Amino acid sequence: MFTGIVQAIGTIERVEPFAGGVKLTVHAPELDMGNVVLGDSISHNGACMTVIEQLDPRRYRIDVSDESLRCTVGLDREGGQVNLEKAMRLGDMLGGHLVSGHVDGVGEVLSFDPVGDNRELVVRAPTAMARYLAAKGSVVVNGVSLTTNSVRDVEDGCVFSINLIPHTLAVTTLGQLAAGAKVNLEIDLIARYVERMLGTEHRG
């Protein structure tokens, strides 16, 4: 589990294809690796990946399967930057919201306009995610826990807006977004279970 509070920005230094996926070398000089061991989970732009090798205190390797590549964006480009968060431990403060690290869909940035010192991020989400998004609810964009300002349904999904403050823009990769960019999205965990419970009641 994660919180959606980004701990550092990493850089994908090397992408090595293998049968079934790619092996990534990640350079993360600002991420505290002191308590990371082989097999630990780290969120990369919202996708939970397992540390398979530690090269030095600032570099490690992960394997990304073809299935993960199919369901996400931004994990197979050398030189690309990714938002990083280590998995929660018992007793950690929950600063964002409960995040599983499983990307539910890929959205498209429609606009990214200044609003004073802030930015308004407008994203179109796939149709399958529309029912889980609500105004003033939680959503994860590229691993960052955020609150939606507005949500409206459209023919090919739904469009939601988010206000990004200067701090969020400075400590995550979201400040690099532009109209047309693709982003990893994860719905609120509570919404997922509510939908399941309501669906079970109808079937019963």
C-alpha positions as CSV (number, residue, x, y, z in Angstrom):
1,M,0.0,0.0,0.0
2,F,1.0,3.6,-0.6
3,T,-0.3,7.1,0.3
4,G,0.2,9.0,-3.0
5,I,2.7,11.4,-1.3
6,V,5.7,11.5,-3.6
7,Q,9.0,11.0,-1.7
8,A,11.4,11.7,-4.6
9,I,11.8,12.0,-8.4
10,G,13.8,9.3,-10.1
11,T,15.3,9.0,-13.6
12,I,15.1,5.9,-15.7
13,E,18.8,5.6,-16.7
14,R,18.6,2.4,-18.7
15,V,15.9,0.2,-20.4
16,E,16.9,-3.4,-21.1
17,P,14.4,-5.5,-23.0
18,F,14.0,-9.2,-22.0
19,A,11.5,-11.9,-22.9
20,G,8.3,-10.7,-21.4
21,G,9.2,-7.1,-20.5
22,V,12.0,-4.7,-19.7
23,K,14.5,-4.3,-16.9
24,L,14.8,-0.7,-15.7
25,T,17.8,0.9,-13.9
26,V,16.4,3.8,-11.8
27,H,18.6,6.6,-10.4
28,A,17.0,8.0,-7.3
29,P,19.6,10.2,-5.4
30,E,16.9,11.8,-3.2
31,L,15.1,8.7,-2.2
32,D,16.1,7.3,1.2
33,M,17.2,3.7,0.4
34,G,18.5,2.9,3.9
35,N,15.6,0.6,4.8
36,V,15.0,-0.8,1.3
37,V,15.8,-4.5,0.7
38,L,15.4,-6.8,-2.2
39,G,11.8,-7.6,-2.8
40,D,10.5,-4.3,-1.4
41,S,7.9,-2.4,-3.4
42,I,8.3,1.2,-4.8
43,S,5.7,3.1,-6.7
44,H,6.9,4.4,-10.1
45,N,4.4,7.0,-11.5
46,G,1.7,5.1,-9.6
47,A,2.7,1.6,-10.6
48,C,4.0,-0.7,-7.9
49,M,7.2,-2.4,-8.8
50,T,9.6,-4.8,-7.0
51,V,13.2,-4.0,-6.3
52,I,15.2,-6.9,-7.8
53,E,18.7,-5.5,-7.4
54,Q,20.4,-2.6,-5.6
55,L,23.4,-1.4,-7.6
56,D,24.5,1.3,-5.1
57,P,22.8,3.6,-2.5
58,R,21.3,5.7,-5.3
59,R,20.5,3.1,-8.0
60,Y,18.4,0.0,-8.2
61,R,16.7,-2.2,-10.8
62,I,13.1,-3.3,-11.4
63,D,11.5,-5.6,-13.9
64,V,8.4,-4.3,-15.7
65,S,6.3,-6.9,-17.5
66,D,4.7,-6.5,-20.9
67,E,1.3,-6.5,-19.2
68,S,2.4,-3.6,-16.9
69,L,3.8,-1.7,-20.0
70,R,0.5,-2.2,-21.7
71,C,-1.5,-0.8,-18.8
72,T,0.7,2.2,-18.0
73,V,2.7,5.0,-19.6
74,G,6.1,6.5,-18.8
75,L,7.9,3.4,-17.7
76,D,9.9,2.5,-20.8
77,R,11.7,5.7,-21.8
78,E,15.4,6.2,-21.0
79,G,15.9,9.6,-19.4
80,G,12.3,9.8,-18.3
81,Q,11.5,11.0,-14.8
82,V,9.2,9.2,-12.5
83,N,7.5,10.0,-9.2
84,L,8.7,7.6,-6.5
85,E,7.2,6.4,-3.2
86,K,8.2,3.5,-1.0
87,A,5.5,1.2,0.3
88,M,3.8,2.2,3.6
89,R,4.9,0.5,6.8
90,L,2.8,0.0,9.9
91,G,2.8,3.2,11.9
92,D,3.5,5.5,8.9
93,M,1.4,8.6,8.7
94,L,-1.3,8.5,6.0
95,G,-0.7,11.9,4.3
96,G,-2.7,11.3,1.1
97,H,-5.2,8.4,0.8
98,L,-4.9,4.7,0.6
99,V,-3.3,3.8,-2.7
100,S,-2.8,0.3,-4.1
101,G,-0.2,1.0,-6.7
102,H,-2.3,-0.7,-9.4
103,V,-3.0,1.6,-12.4
104,D,-6.6,1.4,-13.4
105,G,-6.4,3.3,-16.7
106,V,-4.5,5.8,-18.7
107,G,-5.9,9.4,-19.0
108,E,-5.2,12.2,-21.4
109,V,-4.4,15.8,-20.3
110,L,-6.8,18.1,-22.0
111,S,-5.3,21.3,-20.6
112,F,-2.8,22.5,-18.0
113,D,-3.4,26.2,-17.5
114,P,-2.0,28.7,-15.0
115,V,-4.5,30.0,-12.3
116,G,-2.5,32.5,-10.4
117,D,0.5,30.7,-9.0
118,N,-1.4,27.4,-9.3
119,R,-2.2,25.2,-12.3
120,E,-5.5,23.7,-13.3
121,L,-5.0,20.2,-14.6
122,V,-7.9,18.9,-16.7
123,V,-7.8,15.2,-17.6
124,R,-10.1,12.9,-19.6
125,A,-10.4,9.5,-18.0
126,P,-11.6,6.3,-19.7
127,T,-15.3,5.3,-19.6
128,A,-14.6,2.3,-17.3
129,M,-13.3,4.7,-14.6
130,A,-16.1,7.3,-14.9
131,R,-18.3,5.8,-12.3
132,Y,-15.6,5.9,-9.6
133,L,-14.8,9.6,-9.9
134,A,-16.7,12.3,-8.0
135,A,-16.2,15.9,-7.2
136,K,-14.1,16.5,-4.1
137,G,-13.1,12.8,-4.2
138,S,-9.6,11.3,-4.5
139,V,-7.7,10.2,-7.5
140,V,-4.1,9.3,-8.2
141,V,-2.3,10.9,-11.2
142,N,1.1,9.5,-11.9
143,G,1.4,8.3,-8.3
144,V,0.3,11.6,-6.8
145,S,-2.7,11.7,-4.4
146,L,-5.0,14.5,-5.5
147,T,-8.5,15.9,-4.9
148,T,-10.8,16.5,-7.8
149,N,-12.5,19.9,-8.1
150,S,-15.1,18.9,-10.7
151,V,-16.2,15.9,-12.7
152,R,-18.4,15.7,-15.7
153,D,-19.4,12.8,-17.9
154,V,-18.6,13.0,-21.7
155,E,-19.3,10.6,-24.5
156,D,-16.0,8.8,-24.3
157,G,-15.5,8.8,-20.5
158,C,-15.4,11.6,-18.0
159,V,-13.4,14.8,-17.6
160,F,-12.1,15.9,-14.2
161,S,-10.2,19.0,-13.0
162,I,-7.6,19.4,-10.3
163,N,-5.9,22.4,-8.8
164,L,-2.2,21.9,-8.4
165,I,-0.3,24.2,-5.9
166,P,3.3,25.3,-6.4
167,H,4.6,22.8,-3.9
168,T,3.1,19.9,-5.7
169,L,4.5,21.2,-9.0
170,A,7.9,21.5,-7.5
171,V,8.3,18.1,-5.8
172,T,6.6,15.9,-8.5
173,T,6.8,15.5,-12.2
174,L,3.3,16.9,-12.7
175,G,4.8,20.3,-13.5
176,Q,6.1,18.8,-16.8
177,L,2.7,17.9,-18.1
178,A,1.1,19.6,-21.2
179,A,-2.0,19.1,-23.2
180,G,-2.0,15.7,-25.0
181,A,0.2,14.0,-22.4
182,K,-0.8,10.6,-21.1
183,V,-1.0,9.9,-17.4
184,N,-1.5,6.9,-15.1
185,L,-4.7,6.9,-13.1
186,E,-5.8,5.0,-10.1
187,I,-9.3,5.3,-8.6
188,D,-10.1,5.7,-4.9
189,L,-9.9,2.3,-3.1
190,I,-13.0,3.0,-1.1
191,A,-15.0,3.7,-4.3
192,R,-13.8,0.3,-5.7
193,Y,-15.2,-1.6,-2.7
194,V,-18.5,0.4,-2.6
195,E,-19.1,-0.5,-6.3
196,R,-18.4,-4.1,-5.5
197,M,-20.7,-4.2,-2.5
198,L,-23.6,-2.6,-4.4
199,G,-23.1,-4.9,-7.3
200,T,-23.2,-8.0,-5.0
201,E,-26.5,-6.7,-3.5
202,H,-28.1,-6.6,-6.9
203,R,-26.9,-10.1,-7.8
204,G,-28.1,-11.5,-4.4
